[in-house]
Amino acid sequence: VDIIMSDLQNPQGYLSDAYKAKAITYLRIGAGSGSGRGAFISKTTSDKALNAKASMPHPAFASKTGKSGDINHIAIVKKGQRLKMYINSDKVIDMIQAFDPNASYRSLRFASEITPANQHFYISNIKYATAVDIPTSLFENGSYQAHGITFKTNAASIEPYSYATIKELATEMQNSSKNYSIIGHTDHVGTKTENLTLSQQRANTVKEVLVSEFNINPSRLSTTGVGASQPLSSGTDASAMAQNRRVEIKEIF
């Protein structure tokens, strides 16, 4: 099931193609045994450099742990360009720039590929609310998976569009007295030694940017690289590997 937000001029148009618009952000809830189980977000704009995707598996929608007949609560919170998604109170998506700031999102739709031969689940009890409080901290649970920070392939050079996420991190750090651990993660491609080295270099690069461009005291930041030893997904497809390639920031008390 997909929840689709787009800039369609006429929300009544293109009923046969729910994804036909210039700016689209959609959330997908997937069930089954593949790496797509759980939550997925896709952002598409007229500027390809701003496009982004992220995913997070969840046991409620996995074939081995999900239970038929269970009721699962899905909550989606939007504030400005930031979007969060929860499955049964577990935060599974947190994208700081989930929308194109230059687009007007007029349409909210639901779409599904469920057929009588492929019936996974149903949706009911839909509620829409305004003026909902959204936590302002990136570190609700003491850590933040910064999927918005990406790097050149097999390198520690940060992609330019990652700076928006780093700026959000820096702003929070500037308003806090806490220290932080920056942890680099890679996918499983490459040797263990190569991945450990690359993940450490990427963590170091994030620290360097926070220090040199945002004046964060270097004594507040520590770095480590763990390679592919702590994956978020056990899948081996491109989406799963992208999910595992990440920078994690933890608060140190």
Secondary structure, 3 states (H helix, E strand, C coil): CEEEEECCCCCCCCCCCCCCCCCEEEEEEECECCCCCEEEEEEECCCHHHCEEEEECCHHHECCCCCCCCCCCEEEEEECCEEEEEECCEEEEEECCCCCCCCCCCEEEEECCCECCECCCCCCCCCCCCCCCCCCCCCCCCEEEECCCCECCCCCCECHHHHHHHHHHHHHHHCCCCEEEEEEECCCCCCHHHHHHHHHHHHHHHHHHHHHHHCCCHHHEEEEECCCCCCCCCCCCHHHHHHHCEEEEEEEC
